[in-house]
Amino acid sequence: MRFESVNNAIEQAKVAAYALTGREEEYAGIPWFWSSQGTLKLQIAGLSAGHDRTLVRRDEPGKFSVLYYRGEDIIAADCVNTPLDFMAVKAALARRASIPFDDAAGPSNQLKSITVAPRNTEMSAP
Ligand SMILES: Cc1cc2nc3c(=O)[nH]c(=O)nc-3n(C[C@H](O)[C@H](O)[C@H](O)COP(=O)(O)OP(=O)(O)OC[C@H]3O[C@@H](n4cnc5c(N)ncnc54)[C@H](O)[C@@H]3O)c2cc1C
C-alpha cells in the first residue's frame, strides 16, 4: 500500500538509511497524516479500510472526530481540530490498546483516560 504523506516519507527514509548502513529495521510505524486547511487541522491516525462501525465525537462547533472500529478494535480516527483525540488514538494503535466504543461515545470523555491495556490478540487484516 502506498501512503503519500510526509510522515511516511520520513519513516521510509529512515528504514532505507538503516539498510544502507547494515542495520536491519522493518518499517512498523502507525500510518498517520495531517493537513491544515484554513482554520481546520485535519489529523488521521490508522487505516479505516475494513471498519464495520463508526462513532462521531462532537461536543462543540468546528471540532469533531470520527472513530473507526472493526469489532471491538479501534483501527483509525479522522480528527478535525481535535488533536487530543488524534494523539490518544495514535498512541492506542501503537500500543495495540483498546478504546472501548461505548466509553468513547461520550464526547467529554478524554480518550486517553479511557484507553485500556494492550490487547493480546493479533489484529486481523482488513
Ligand atoms: C499538493 C500536495 C499536498 C500535500 N499535502 C500533504 C499534507 O497535507 N500532509 C502530508 O503528510 N502529506 C502531504 N502531501 C504528500 C507529501 O508532500 C509527500 O508524500 C512527501 O512530500 C513525499 O516526500 P518525498 O521525500 O518522498 O518526496 P518529495 O517531497 O517529492 O521530495 C523529492 C525531492 O527530490 C527532488 N528530486 C527529484 N528528482 C531529482 C533528481 N533527479 N535529482 C535531485 N533531486 C531530485 C525533488 O525536487 C524533491 O525536492 C501532499 C502532496 C501534494 C502534492
The ligand as an ORCA input file, in Angstrom:
! r2SCAN-3c Opt
* xyz 0 1
  C      -0.460     19.221     -3.243
  C       0.035     18.244     -2.203
  C      -0.382     18.385     -0.897
  C       0.073     17.513      0.080
  N      -0.346     17.663      1.361
  C       0.125     16.867      2.305
  C      -0.250     17.066      3.665
  O      -1.017     17.977      3.993
  N       0.258     16.231      4.594
  C       1.103     15.193      4.280
  O       1.541     14.456      5.174
  N       1.479     14.971      3.001
  C       1.002     15.790      2.008
  N       1.385     15.577      0.708
  C       2.236     14.441      0.396
  C       3.681     14.742      0.743
  O       4.055     16.019      0.273
  C       4.566     13.670      0.086
  O       4.107     12.380      0.436
  C       6.000     13.812      0.562
  O       6.471     15.120      0.311
  C       6.885     12.805     -0.147
  O       8.210     13.055      0.274
  P       9.440     12.542     -0.572
  O      10.652     12.987      0.158
  O       9.268     11.096     -0.868
  O       9.291     13.285     -1.969
  P       9.346     14.833     -2.294
  O       8.850     15.662     -1.132
  O       8.638     14.957     -3.607
  O      10.889     15.144     -2.440
  C      11.633     14.668     -3.540
  C      12.704     15.692     -3.823
  O      13.636     15.130     -4.743
  C      13.918     16.123     -5.705
  N      14.319     15.408     -6.916
  C      13.558     14.702     -7.776
  N      14.304     14.182     -8.753
  C      15.569     14.557     -8.504
  C      16.802     14.327     -9.151
  N      16.885     13.595    -10.249
  N      17.908     14.864     -8.627
  C      17.858     15.587     -7.485
  N      16.715     15.851     -6.825
  C      15.590     15.331     -7.326
  C      12.630     16.888     -5.872
  O      12.895     18.182     -6.395
  C      12.157     16.959     -4.420
  O      12.694     18.072     -3.734
  C       0.938     16.447     -0.279
  C       1.371     16.308     -1.590
  C       0.925     17.194     -2.550
  C       1.402     17.038     -3.962
*
